[in-house]
């Protein structure tokens, strides 16, 4: 037989050491390996001079085990070499506790003898004292089972152990740390170690048992996961704050990262992404603090959806964010194809989930074929050719719209509308829509460089970006606005700029001639002119509501203001454009009106006061006064919080400001400071 000349001290490499080795002339052998890594490992193979023996034996922390080798006749053979020495290569293959495959290579010097050895049940066969007596320790876990949830503070951990030698002790390992020890171990039997898990807190933990015999041989099986839940003591729910996407944002599909922060007085079991109240995806054992859940929103229908996060701790307390958020899945420009859907539109069926697509001005005009459908602009559209439509009359205003037009954050430019009436006739309504009914809504749309011209009798030439309803001959006028003549519905997040509205008797406004519905989160930089009567930055006649909006264009009329004949509330709004008029003219409201937390810049409006109605803020003649959210009434628009640098926003997502560097602006404008 051959005897390894080296011992553990000089045959240690990596996490494995060779304690002893014997190779006989009959091709059999024994090799004793010791785990020095501080981690559990599984021996998968032993190769002696290229002769392989395969194994699947787990060795516990610090334990030794004797392996029986065979088929070594032509490898490290001692045949004919009795009494001589030789060197053999030993390669040990193993996987670590984390499943990483490794190998260690050793050069072993041996002496050869004639007597052969055999292994016996994994224990050593002692011949001439060459191999240190070995033993076997084998541990199996019984309870708690893998994946179990335990709620008792003092938990019984039950295991079985069998050993060929006397047992010294068994350690309970929780989260890979020894937590308790049993010294009176009963061999070949069931044993129990009791430990109070409350010191570790609720959450996911691992447990294992490592048993050692009197020779130092040990074994510990694979770990088990358990969940410890504190029952009856922890009643505090998690706290969740949504981070991204921001509220009311538009998305165009794809995998979206939903960011949030979560916290709990113990550990979190999981957090779930809810869209429209339905579980879509979740993250297990989320961290305290920032987390993300990914989900492809391509499977959602087009339109607005509500998303939220629901987190559950290990005591089964659960909570959602204090406020959910809206996410709108929009159709995209690549959807623009032929005029096929509904006979006129680019895809869709006009429903709330799949709106008709608008890709050009012809499709825009065809909205009048279905006044209750839902539409979405899929791209910016240039309507310059409308000046040649209808023998020079241009685009025909759409009457009685009771549907939904989603501007999709796109722009309509260079739209041309002209109405010509005989002297003394009524001046009809003018705008993309001559009327929006109570069930109608237009949102997220920009109108630029467009002309709406309605006149009677002789008129002078007009400048690009101007609209007129000229009552020079004394007829009765209607309402004219770049978006609508009269609005009974909802106009939200609409921009009118580089455009204008002109002379009209009853109502000439930048956005709508008459607003009897709601205008919110919108702004106008249009120049509004009336040769005969009222001119309003938003609208002239307002019996509806205008909220969180502003104007910056020039308003010029006999009576002038942001709202002239104002019978409805004006809330959290302001004006900074020049206002010119001969009577009933003020910086904010013209003839009559009331306002809440609204103001005008007296310096730039060139007026002595903002208005005479109830609650109209007197404004300030200092042009930089409005640059600070700390001044009233801006301070009352909401709770302002610092975003970065000098950028501040209200927590309700309506207003932002670059403090000290300009007027407030609507947060959806997404300006940089």
VEXTOR-215507 format. One record per residue (C-alpha): residue in one letter; y, x, z; chain. Coordinates in Angstrom, 3 decimals, padded with zeros to 6 digits. Last residue first. Layout:
% residues N
nutor/Y/X/Z/lumse
A/Y/X/Z/A $
...
This chain:
% residues 673
nutor/Y/X/Z/lumse
X/075.619/-034.622/-013.491/A $
X/073.071/-035.962/-015.953/A $
X/073.030/-039.538/-017.189/A $
X/069.969/-041.791/-017.122/A $
X/071.680/-044.898/-018.534/A $
X/069.145/-046.880/-016.457/A $
X/071.102/-045.872/-013.355/A $
X/074.162/-047.843/-014.431/A $
X/077.272/-045.723/-014.153/A $
X/079.855/-045.004/-011.472/A $
X/083.111/-043.480/-012.695/A $
X/083.620/-039.737/-012.950/A $
X/083.313/-036.259/-011.448/A $
X/083.875/-036.605/-007.689/A $
X/080.370/-037.874/-007.023/A $
X/078.307/-037.987/-010.196/A $
X/077.467/-041.648/-009.740/A $
X/074.471/-043.950/-009.887/A $
X/074.033/-047.720/-009.705/A $
X/071.226/-050.267/-009.965/A $
X/068.090/-048.592/-008.572/A $
X/067.942/-050.565/-005.311/A $
X/068.248/-047.256/-003.414/A $
X/071.741/-046.728/-004.779/A $
X/072.144/-043.424/-006.546/A $
X/073.941/-040.131/-005.868/A $
X/074.292/-037.052/-008.090/A $
X/076.499/-034.288/-006.657/A $
X/073.629/-031.801/-006.447/A $
X/070.392/-033.745/-006.443/A $
X/069.346/-037.331/-005.719/A $
X/071.599/-038.044/-002.740/A $
X/071.310/-041.572/-001.401/A $
X/073.645/-044.553/-001.624/A $
X/072.675/-047.746/000.188/A $
X/074.056/-050.657/-001.784/A $
X/077.117/-051.820/-003.691/A $
X/079.180/-051.847/-000.480/A $
X/080.294/-048.211/-000.794/A $
X/081.542/-048.991/-004.302/A $
X/084.026/-051.501/-002.805/A $
X/085.184/-049.404/-001.111/A $
X/085.223/-045.617/-001.174/A $
X/082.157/-043.518/-000.286/A $
X/080.828/-043.944/-003.820/A $
X/083.563/-041.591/-004.986/A $
X/084.865/-041.314/-008.550/A $
X/086.760/-044.611/-008.253/A $
X/089.680/-042.898/-006.470/A $
X/089.990/-040.353/-009.246/A $
X/092.543/-042.345/-011.277/A $
X/094.711/-043.041/-008.193/A $
X/096.293/-046.426/-008.908/A $
X/093.744/-048.251/-006.797/A $
X/091.980/-051.561/-007.026/A $
X/093.267/-054.751/-005.496/A $
X/089.761/-056.091/-004.982/A $
X/089.346/-059.649/-006.145/A $
X/087.954/-061.665/-003.240/A $
X/089.608/-064.932/-004.175/A $
X/091.499/-064.971/-007.453/A $
X/094.837/-063.326/-008.233/A $
X/093.580/-060.405/-010.249/A $
X/093.236/-056.641/-010.532/A $
X/096.864/-055.880/-009.760/A $
X/099.818/-054.000/-011.170/A $
X/098.127/-053.426/-014.515/A $
X/097.878/-050.390/-016.778/A $
X/094.087/-050.788/-016.956/A $
X/093.887/-046.993/-016.646/A $
X/096.015/-046.621/-013.525/A $
X/094.980/-049.904/-011.933/A $
X/091.296/-048.942/-012.039/A $
X/089.714/-052.303/-011.468/A $
X/087.606/-053.708/-008.671/A $
X/084.528/-055.673/-007.655/A $
X/082.867/-056.075/-004.254/A $
X/082.829/-059.852/-004.707/A $
X/084.956/-061.613/-007.290/A $
X/086.769/-064.882/-007.849/A $
X/088.531/-066.244/-010.874/A $
X/091.624/-067.656/-012.479/A $
X/093.773/-066.781/-015.481/A $
X/092.852/-063.163/-016.106/A $
X/090.302/-061.437/-013.907/A $
X/089.867/-057.668/-013.641/A $
X/092.915/-055.643/-014.663/A $
X/095.208/-058.637/-014.899/A $
X/096.655/-060.868/-017.592/A $
X/097.574/-064.504/-017.106/A $
X/100.424/-064.111/-019.593/A $
X/101.607/-061.731/-022.307/A $
X/098.514/-059.581/-022.521/A $
X/097.234/-055.971/-022.555/A $
X/094.361/-054.507/-020.530/A $
X/093.439/-050.828/-020.917/A $
X/089.879/-050.044/-019.869/A $
X/088.505/-049.139/-016.405/A $
X/086.910/-052.367/-015.256/A $
X/084.487/-052.889/-012.366/A $
X/081.415/-054.759/-011.159/A $
X/079.551/-055.379/-007.898/A $
X/079.722/-059.180/-008.260/A $
X/081.677/-061.519/-010.532/A $
X/080.869/-065.081/-009.495/A $
X/081.425/-068.090/-011.763/A $
X/084.512/-070.101/-012.695/A $
X/086.278/-067.277/-014.485/A $
X/088.695/-068.166/-017.267/A $
X/089.648/-064.603/-018.164/A $
X/086.701/-062.362/-017.313/A $
X/087.163/-058.617/-017.804/A $
X/090.824/-059.447/-018.209/A $
X/093.259/-060.975/-020.682/A $
X/095.452/-063.965/-021.382/A $
X/097.562/-063.844/-024.538/A $
X/095.106/-061.222/-025.682/A $
X/094.253/-057.497/-025.738/A $
X/091.282/-055.912/-023.934/A $
X/090.748/-052.169/-024.500/A $
X/087.254/-050.895/-023.765/A $
X/085.770/-049.614/-020.485/A $
X/083.809/-052.551/-019.116/A $
X/081.373/-052.676/-016.191/A $
X/078.253/-054.445/-014.908/A $
X/076.316/-054.922/-011.661/A $
X/076.660/-058.705/-011.708/A $
X/078.171/-061.369/-013.958/A $
X/077.186/-064.926/-013.088/A $
X/077.797/-068.183/-014.970/A $
X/080.845/-070.352/-015.515/A $
X/082.513/-067.604/-017.500/A $
X/084.997/-068.187/-020.282/A $
X/086.455/-065.073/-021.850/A $
X/083.401/-062.875/-021.837/A $
X/082.485/-059.323/-020.890/A $
X/085.759/-057.516/-021.666/A $
X/087.567/-060.820/-022.010/A $
X/090.240/-061.918/-024.469/A $
X/091.913/-065.309/-024.098/A $
X/094.322/-066.932/-026.549/A $
X/095.693/-066.797/-030.068/A $
X/095.641/-063.324/-031.535/A $
X/092.676/-062.277/-029.440/A $
X/091.481/-058.668/-029.294/A $
X/088.471/-057.064/-027.591/A $
X/087.812/-053.327/-027.964/A $
X/084.152/-052.752/-027.175/A $
X/083.192/-050.337/-024.379/A $
X/080.849/-052.891/-022.860/A $
X/078.382/-052.627/-019.999/A $
X/075.223/-054.279/-018.728/A $
X/073.264/-054.426/-015.476/A $
X/073.636/-058.189/-015.372/A $
X/074.963/-061.043/-017.487/A $
X/073.794/-064.473/-016.372/A $
X/074.246/-067.968/-017.830/A $
X/077.419/-069.844/-018.697/A $
X/078.903/-066.846/-020.448/A $
X/081.302/-067.829/-023.203/A $
X/082.383/-065.431/-025.929/A $
X/079.494/-063.136/-025.132/A $
X/079.219/-059.337/-024.984/A $
X/082.758/-058.157/-025.711/A $
X/084.295/-061.566/-025.265/A $
X/086.359/-064.057/-027.239/A $
X/086.372/-067.603/-025.865/A $
X/088.409/-070.731/-026.425/A $
X/091.053/-069.839/-028.969/A $
X/089.680/-066.810/-030.770/A $
X/091.148/-063.554/-032.035/A $
X/088.835/-060.503/-032.157/A $
X/085.788/-058.808/-030.783/A $
X/085.139/-055.100/-030.995/A $
X/082.663/-052.336/-031.645/A $
X/082.165/-048.687/-030.721/A $
X/080.129/-050.026/-027.826/A $
X/078.113/-053.007/-026.633/A $
X/075.281/-052.159/-024.237/A $
X/072.741/-054.614/-022.838/A $
X/070.758/-054.031/-019.642/A $
X/070.218/-057.760/-019.048/A $
X/071.488/-060.897/-020.778/A $
X/069.927/-064.018/-019.267/A $
X/070.294/-067.571/-020.584/A $
X/073.173/-069.992/-021.110/A $
X/075.096/-067.601/-023.370/A $
X/077.750/-068.645/-025.853/A $
X/078.932/-066.859/-028.978/A $
X/076.319/-064.174/-028.461/A $
X/075.758/-060.448/-028.927/A $
X/079.059/-059.331/-030.452/A $
X/080.911/-062.227/-028.926/A $
X/082.704/-065.248/-030.372/A $
X/083.236/-068.714/-028.909/A $
X/084.746/-071.740/-030.667/A $
X/088.256/-072.289/-032.016/A $
X/090.137/-075.499/-032.643/A $
X/092.516/-075.300/-035.614/A $
X/096.107/-074.100/-035.279/A $
X/096.536/-072.233/-038.556/A $
X/096.285/-068.661/-037.248/A $
X/092.990/-069.287/-035.463/A $
X/091.339/-065.919/-036.096/A $
X/087.786/-065.475/-034.868/A $
X/087.497/-061.778/-035.371/A $
X/085.143/-058.898/-034.863/A $
X/086.072/-055.239/-034.996/A $
X/083.958/-052.118/-035.335/A $
X/085.269/-051.110/-038.714/A $
X/088.926/-052.055/-039.017/A $
X/090.050/-055.373/-040.368/A $
X/092.243/-056.282/-043.303/A $
X/094.839/-058.957/-042.607/A $
X/094.115/-062.614/-042.354/A $
X/095.067/-065.762/-044.209/A $
X/093.430/-069.075/-043.383/A $
X/090.801/-069.445/-040.701/A $
X/088.700/-066.586/-039.331/A $
X/085.327/-065.494/-037.981/A $
X/084.511/-061.806/-038.197/A $
X/081.631/-060.215/-036.279/A $
X/081.590/-056.508/-037.075/A $
X/079.273/-053.796/-035.753/A $
X/079.712/-050.144/-034.874/A $
X/077.237/-050.336/-031.982/A $
X/074.937/-052.903/-030.361/A $
X/072.543/-051.527/-027.716/A $
X/069.575/-053.515/-026.374/A $
X/067.607/-053.362/-023.129/A $
X/067.356/-057.124/-022.609/A $
X/067.887/-060.479/-024.297/A $
X/066.663/-063.675/-022.654/A $
X/066.423/-067.313/-023.667/A $
X/065.240/-070.205/-021.519/A $
X/068.770/-071.408/-020.771/A $
X/069.786/-071.263/-024.443/A $
X/071.311/-068.309/-026.262/A $
X/073.958/-069.465/-028.743/A $
X/075.642/-068.102/-031.866/A $
X/073.149/-065.311/-031.659/A $
X/073.948/-062.085/-033.482/A $
X/077.520/-063.172/-032.833/A $
X/079.832/-066.007/-033.863/A $
X/080.514/-069.515/-032.684/A $
X/082.420/-071.841/-034.944/A $
X/086.142/-071.910/-035.642/A $
X/086.923/-075.592/-036.018/A $
X/088.744/-076.573/-039.197/A $
X/092.544/-076.717/-039.479/A $
X/092.638/-074.269/-042.358/A $
X/089.348/-073.914/-044.184/A $
X/086.604/-071.810/-042.662/A $
X/085.289/-068.303/-043.438/A $
X/082.552/-066.796/-041.297/A $
X/081.800/-063.108/-041.454/A $
X/078.955/-061.160/-039.832/A $
X/078.223/-057.448/-040.372/A $
X/075.756/-055.312/-038.378/A $
X/076.642/-051.621/-038.466/A $
X/074.166/-050.634/-035.715/A $
X/071.339/-052.245/-033.752/A $
X/070.037/-049.774/-031.174/A $
X/066.774/-049.363/-029.244/A $
X/065.989/-049.347/-025.494/A $
X/063.049/-051.719/-026.152/A $
X/065.559/-054.345/-027.284/A $
X/063.258/-056.998/-025.887/A $
X/064.252/-060.324/-027.429/A $
X/062.825/-063.309/-025.556/A $
X/062.873/-066.918/-026.767/A $
X/065.273/-069.844/-026.470/A $
X/067.643/-068.984/-029.303/A $
X/069.808/-072.000/-030.178/A $
X/071.311/-070.683/-033.404/A $
X/070.890/-067.254/-034.982/A $
X/074.115/-065.980/-036.542/A $
X/073.755/-065.409/-040.319/A $
X/074.087/-061.743/-041.290/A $
X/076.582/-061.006/-044.041/A $
X/079.124/-063.411/-045.465/A $
X/079.674/-061.196/-048.496/A $
X/077.822/-063.341/-051.005/A $
X/074.997/-064.036/-048.550/A $
X/074.190/-060.393/-047.804/A $
X/076.215/-057.425/-049.052/A $
X/077.781/-056.575/-045.688/A $
X/074.224/-056.815/-044.313/A $
X/073.460/-053.466/-045.966/A $
X/074.877/-051.585/-042.974/A $
X/072.154/-053.001/-040.716/A $
X/070.803/-049.732/-039.353/A $
X/067.819/-050.367/-037.082/A $
X/066.701/-048.230/-034.150/A $
X/062.950/-048.660/-033.767/A $
X/060.300/-051.034/-032.405/A $
X/062.654/-053.856/-031.462/A $
X/060.553/-056.383/-029.564/A $
X/060.239/-060.144/-030.034/A $
X/058.912/-063.082/-027.991/A $
X/058.766/-066.513/-029.583/A $
X/060.905/-069.580/-028.799/A $
X/063.313/-069.547/-031.761/A $
X/060.695/-069.112/-034.458/A $
X/062.092/-068.898/-038.012/A $
X/065.549/-067.898/-036.675/A $
X/064.026/-064.577/-035.616/A $
X/063.917/-063.983/-039.372/A $
X/067.324/-062.302/-039.285/A $
X/065.949/-059.477/-037.136/A $
X/063.021/-059.064/-039.538/A $
X/065.476/-058.630/-042.406/A $
X/067.492/-056.256/-040.244/A $
X/064.626/-053.792/-039.855/A $
X/061.656/-052.912/-037.619/A $
X/061.270/-055.972/-035.380/A $
X/057.732/-056.338/-033.962/A $
X/056.493/-059.760/-032.862/A $
X/055.514/-059.676/-029.214/A $
X/051.952/-058.994/-028.032/A $
X/051.582/-059.834/-024.327/A $
X/054.414/-062.361/-024.069/A $
X/053.318/-063.975/-027.320/A $
X/055.017/-063.642/-030.697/A $
X/051.806/-062.799/-032.527/A $
X/052.170/-059.082/-032.957/A $
X/052.525/-056.975/-036.079/A $
X/055.583/-056.158/-038.130/A $
X/057.345/-059.446/-038.711/A $
X/057.980/-061.927/-041.533/A $
X/054.973/-064.087/-042.419/A $
X/054.033/-064.588/-038.792/A $
X/052.757/-061.019/-038.837/A $
X/053.015/-059.522/-042.313/A $
X/056.345/-057.900/-043.050/A $
X/054.730/-054.471/-043.491/A $
X/054.157/-051.704/-040.966/A $
X/056.097/-050.628/-037.877/A $
X/053.564/-050.054/-035.073/A $
X/054.411/-046.327/-035.143/A $
X/057.784/-047.337/-033.711/A $
X/056.251/-048.346/-030.380/A $
X/055.351/-051.524/-028.483/A $
X/056.438/-051.426/-024.886/A $
X/054.469/-051.380/-021.665/A $
X/056.879/-052.388/-018.927/A $
X/056.390/-051.094/-015.398/A $
X/057.774/-052.979/-012.408/A $
X/057.605/-051.618/-008.874/A $
X/056.218/-052.765/-005.535/A $
X/058.291/-052.696/-002.356/A $
X/057.261/-051.713/001.183/A $
X/054.287/-049.823/-000.218/A $
X/050.895/-051.275/000.643/A $
X/049.007/-051.139/003.910/A $
X/045.497/-050.819/005.287/A $
X/043.867/-050.257/008.654/A $
X/040.154/-049.676/008.125/A $
X/039.901/-047.250/011.065/A $
X/039.322/-044.489/008.536/A $
X/042.631/-045.205/006.849/A $
X/043.232/-047.494/003.878/A $
X/046.032/-047.088/001.311/A $
X/047.251/-049.715/-001.184/A $
X/049.551/-048.466/-003.946/A $
X/051.654/-050.767/-006.129/A $
X/052.196/-051.691/-009.752/A $
X/053.700/-054.826/-011.296/A $
X/053.447/-055.334/-015.062/A $
X/056.017/-056.103/-017.739/A $
X/055.032/-056.601/-021.362/A $
X/052.379/-055.430/-023.776/A $
X/048.878/-055.950/-022.416/A $
X/047.255/-053.203/-020.419/A $
X/044.352/-051.136/-021.795/A $
X/046.710/-048.397/-022.955/A $
X/047.778/-047.935/-019.336/A $
X/045.537/-044.922/-018.868/A $
X/045.364/-044.219/-015.130/A $
X/046.033/-041.197/-012.977/A $
X/046.513/-041.393/-009.212/A $
X/048.876/-038.968/-007.514/A $
X/049.480/-037.742/-003.984/A $
X/052.353/-036.403/-001.900/A $
X/052.112/-036.444/001.896/A $
X/049.012/-036.607/004.089/A $
X/046.307/-035.787/001.591/A $
X/044.082/-038.344/-000.038/A $
X/040.480/-038.736/001.184/A $
X/039.365/-040.581/-001.945/A $
X/041.717/-041.355/-004.850/A $
X/041.647/-044.727/-006.550/A $
X/041.770/-046.460/-009.912/A $
X/042.590/-049.856/-011.406/A $
X/042.312/-052.324/-008.510/A $
X/043.961/-055.610/-009.584/A $
X/047.141/-057.027/-008.005/A $
X/049.142/-056.887/-011.237/A $
X/048.391/-053.175/-011.287/A $
X/047.009/-051.817/-008.026/A $
X/046.317/-048.111/-007.576/A $
X/044.080/-047.558/-004.538/A $
X/044.382/-045.025/-001.723/A $
X/041.368/-043.774/000.214/A $
X/040.050/-042.887/003.674/A $
X/043.301/-041.540/005.067/A $
X/043.188/-039.354/008.147/A $
X/044.776/-040.024/011.535/A $
X/048.338/-041.087/012.419/A $
X/048.769/-041.993/008.752/A $
X/050.885/-040.871/005.810/A $
X/051.193/-041.517/002.107/A $
X/053.594/-040.331/-000.581/A $
X/053.360/-041.666/-004.118/A $
X/052.993/-040.607/-007.735/A $
X/051.424/-042.719/-010.483/A $
X/050.547/-040.334/-013.306/A $
X/050.208/-042.165/-016.609/A $
X/047.549/-041.667/-019.259/A $
X/048.796/-043.079/-022.523/A $
X/051.128/-045.967/-023.286/A $
X/054.752/-046.296/-024.337/A $
X/056.304/-046.776/-020.943/A $
X/059.538/-048.541/-020.036/A $
X/060.845/-048.209/-016.494/A $
X/061.733/-051.154/-014.291/A $
X/061.207/-049.169/-011.080/A $
X/060.654/-045.437/-011.280/A $
X/057.301/-044.059/-012.371/A $
X/057.079/-042.337/-009.904/A $
X/057.733/-042.046/-006.168/A $
X/056.261/-044.999/-004.272/A $
X/056.358/-044.731/-000.472/A $
X/053.292/-045.532/001.636/A $
X/052.810/-045.735/005.397/A $
X/049.304/-046.112/006.827/A $
X/048.466/-048.880/009.302/A $
X/048.528/-048.340/013.083/A $
X/045.719/-050.193/014.872/A $
X/043.806/-047.139/016.084/A $
X/042.014/-047.902/019.363/A $
X/039.582/-050.739/018.653/A $
X/037.289/-048.763/016.370/A $
X/037.972/-045.122/015.561/A $
X/035.986/-044.416/012.435/A $
X/033.991/-041.236/011.880/A $
X/032.655/-040.842/008.363/A $
X/029.534/-038.754/007.855/A $
X/028.627/-036.132/005.273/A $
X/025.371/-034.208/005.674/A $
X/024.841/-030.474/005.553/A $
X/021.863/-028.774/003.901/A $
X/019.240/-027.542/006.339/A $
X/019.655/-024.884/009.052/A $
X/017.045/-022.245/009.834/A $
X/016.795/-019.328/012.201/A $
X/014.801/-016.199/012.956/A $
X/016.290/-014.271/015.870/A $
X/012.945/-013.257/017.313/A $
X/013.232/-015.820/020.157/A $
X/013.707/-018.629/017.629/A $
X/017.020/-019.921/016.265/A $
X/017.945/-023.492/015.270/A $
X/021.028/-024.420/013.193/A $
X/021.909/-028.134/013.056/A $
X/024.227/-029.775/010.488/A $
X/027.206/-032.084/010.317/A $
X/030.018/-032.755/007.858/A $
X/033.161/-034.800/008.524/A $
X/035.218/-037.513/006.803/A $
X/037.897/-039.199/008.869/A $
X/038.919/-040.184/012.339/A $
X/039.902/-037.472/014.748/A $
X/038.193/-034.219/015.741/A $
X/038.380/-034.692/019.516/A $
X/037.096/-038.238/019.075/A $
X/033.786/-036.879/017.813/A $
X/032.182/-036.698/021.258/A $
X/028.860/-034.835/020.878/A $
X/025.265/-035.611/021.857/A $
X/022.448/-033.291/020.747/A $
X/019.028/-034.876/020.286/A $
X/015.554/-033.443/019.606/A $
X/012.487/-034.753/017.751/A $
X/009.323/-032.691/017.959/A $
X/007.444/-029.660/016.693/A $
X/009.122/-027.490/019.329/A $
X/011.147/-029.074/022.120/A $
X/014.491/-027.325/022.485/A $
X/015.707/-026.701/026.019/A $
X/018.709/-024.682/024.867/A $
X/020.788/-027.332/023.070/A $
X/024.237/-026.242/021.908/A $
X/027.475/-028.120/021.111/A $
X/030.430/-027.861/018.677/A $
X/029.438/-024.946/016.429/A $
X/031.829/-025.027/013.465/A $
X/030.753/-025.766/009.887/A $
X/032.636/-029.135/009.878/A $
X/030.370/-030.176/012.732/A $
X/027.608/-027.700/013.553/A $
X/025.223/-028.654/016.358/A $
X/023.513/-025.496/017.626/A $
X/019.788/-025.164/018.441/A $
X/018.395/-022.702/020.989/A $
X/015.732/-020.071/021.762/A $
X/012.637/-021.497/020.099/A $
X/009.223/-019.992/020.693/A $
X/007.474/-018.733/017.574/A $
X/005.914/-020.533/014.597/A $
X/008.787/-023.031/014.580/A $
X/009.156/-026.760/013.888/A $
X/012.419/-028.656/014.412/A $
X/013.287/-032.352/014.121/A $
X/016.824/-033.719/014.299/A $
X/018.947/-036.355/016.053/A $
X/022.755/-036.233/016.426/A $
X/023.767/-038.793/019.054/A $
X/027.454/-039.771/018.864/A $
X/029.756/-040.038/021.854/A $
X/032.927/-041.570/020.356/A $
X/030.905/-044.373/018.788/A $
X/032.256/-045.490/015.416/A $
X/029.881/-043.898/012.947/A $
X/029.921/-044.395/009.197/A $
X/026.885/-043.023/007.339/A $
X/027.171/-040.984/004.148/A $
X/024.041/-038.947/004.902/A $
X/022.080/-040.477/007.764/A $
X/023.155/-040.124/011.381/A $
X/020.345/-039.321/012.232/A $
X/017.249/-037.459/011.072/A $
X/018.018/-033.875/010.042/A $
X/015.135/-031.521/009.275/A $
X/014.797/-027.991/010.693/A $
X/012.159/-025.347/009.825/A $
X/011.775/-022.039/011.662/A $
X/009.100/-019.588/010.448/A $
X/008.036/-016.314/012.025/A $
X/007.865/-012.615/011.423/A $
X/006.169/-009.656/013.179/A $
X/007.892/-006.452/012.044/A $
X/006.104/-005.047/009.043/A $
X/004.872/-001.428/009.113/A $
X/003.193/-001.584/012.506/A $
X/-000.075/-000.130/011.173/A $
X/-000.730/-003.427/009.459/A $
X/001.031/-006.631/010.624/A $
X/000.541/-009.597/008.369/A $
X/003.916/-011.346/008.376/A $
X/004.369/-015.129/008.424/A $
X/004.942/-017.331/005.366/A $
X/001.626/-019.024/005.757/A $
X/-000.295/-015.747/005.617/A $
X/000.815/-013.091/003.159/A $
X/-001.625/-010.540/001.816/A $
X/-001.869/-006.773/002.165/A $
X/-003.629/-003.995/000.227/A $
X/-004.962/-000.703/001.544/A $
X/-004.853/002.340/-000.721/A $
X/-001.488/003.792/000.282/A $
X/001.786/004.372/-001.557/A $
X/005.046/005.471/-000.026/A $
X/008.204/003.622/-001.002/A $
X/011.864/004.226/-001.908/A $
X/013.733/000.925/-002.652/A $
X/016.754/000.764/-004.975/A $
X/018.457/-002.595/-004.406/A $
X/020.151/-005.211/-006.628/A $
X/021.954/-008.298/-005.327/A $
X/022.248/-011.574/-007.266/A $
X/024.549/-014.591/-007.208/A $
X/024.649/-018.283/-008.200/A $
X/027.450/-020.369/-006.688/A $
X/026.229/-023.628/-005.110/A $
X/028.754/-023.810/-002.241/A $
X/026.069/-022.744/000.255/A $
X/025.427/-019.673/-001.846/A $
X/022.749/-019.427/-004.540/A $
X/020.156/-016.637/-004.679/A $
X/018.593/-013.951/-006.874/A $
X/017.275/-010.731/-005.245/A $
X/016.694/-007.748/-007.538/A $
X/014.357/-004.953/-006.330/A $
X/014.194/-001.679/-008.233/A $
X/011.349/000.696/-007.365/A $
X/011.313/004.349/-006.238/A $
X/008.137/006.372/-005.733/A $
X/006.326/008.269/-003.009/A $
X/002.853/009.796/-003.027/A $
X/-000.141/009.399/-000.740/A $
X/-001.865/007.061/-003.127/A $
X/-000.371/007.260/-006.598/A $
X/-003.402/006.356/-008.707/A $
X/-002.528/002.638/-008.461/A $
X/000.702/002.373/-006.480/A $
X/002.333/000.041/-009.006/A $
X/006.087/-000.542/-008.862/A $
X/005.536/-003.107/-011.578/A $
X/002.392/-003.054/-013.712/A $
X/000.160/-004.797/-011.214/A $
X/002.999/-006.780/-009.546/A $
X/001.521/-010.188/-010.311/A $
X/002.150/-011.541/-006.809/A $
X/004.800/-011.579/-004.086/A $
X/004.773/-013.361/-000.697/A $
X/008.179/-013.811/000.902/A $
X/008.870/-013.247/004.595/A $
X/011.957/-014.967/006.052/A $
X/014.865/-013.838/008.165/A $
X/017.729/-015.853/009.727/A $
X/021.386/-014.946/010.270/A $
X/022.680/-018.259/008.850/A $
X/019.789/-020.259/007.442/A $
X/017.524/-019.265/004.591/A $
X/016.660/-021.923/001.988/A $
X/013.606/-021.272/-000.174/A $
X/013.322/-022.211/-003.826/A $
X/011.270/-019.358/-005.177/A $
X/010.373/-017.619/-008.437/A $
X/008.556/-014.276/-008.675/A $
X/009.570/-011.937/-011.472/A $
X/008.128/-008.561/-012.471/A $
X/011.051/-006.560/-013.849/A $
X/010.770/-003.578/-011.498/A $
X/010.377/-005.999/-008.584/A $
X/012.191/-009.316/-009.247/A $
X/012.776/-011.898/-006.522/A $
X/013.948/-015.423/-007.363/A $
X/015.712/-018.557/-006.155/A $
X/016.546/-017.664/-002.544/A $
X/018.759/-020.432/-001.153/A $
X/021.780/-019.588/000.959/A $
X/023.504/-020.796/004.078/A $
X/026.645/-018.863/004.934/A $
X/027.476/-016.105/007.398/A $
X/026.356/-013.650/004.728/A $
X/023.745/-011.617/006.635/A $
X/020.688/-013.591/005.509/A $
X/017.574/-011.434/006.059/A $
X/014.790/-010.789/003.579/A $
X/011.192/-009.670/004.281/A $
X/009.139/-008.646/001.254/A $
X/005.378/-008.925/000.920/A $
X/003.146/-007.676/-001.851/A $
X/000.289/-008.260/-004.267/A $
X/-000.590/-006.138/-007.315/A $
X/-004.000/-004.970/-006.044/A $
X/-002.598/-001.521/-005.170/A $
X/-000.511/-003.131/-002.410/A $
X/003.236/-003.534/-002.037/A $
X/004.880/-003.839/001.377/A $
X/008.569/-004.482/002.062/A $
X/010.768/-004.562/005.173/A $
X/014.205/-005.843/006.321/A $
X/015.734/-006.187/002.874/A $
X/019.365/-007.297/003.314/A $
X/021.190/-010.206/001.697/A $
X/024.869/-011.235/001.763/A $
X/026.262/-008.484/-000.435/A $
X/024.166/-005.332/-000.026/A $
X/022.135/-004.201/002.984/A $
X/019.271/-001.772/002.401/A $
X/020.606/001.018/004.622/A $
X/020.825/-000.758/007.957/A $
X/018.168/-003.331/007.228/A $
X/015.454/-000.703/006.906/A $
X/014.706/001.930/004.275/A $
X/011.386/003.647/003.652/A $
X/009.766/000.611/002.147/A $
X/006.005/000.943/002.481/A $
X/003.596/001.001/-000.429/A $
X/000.000/000.000/000.000/A $
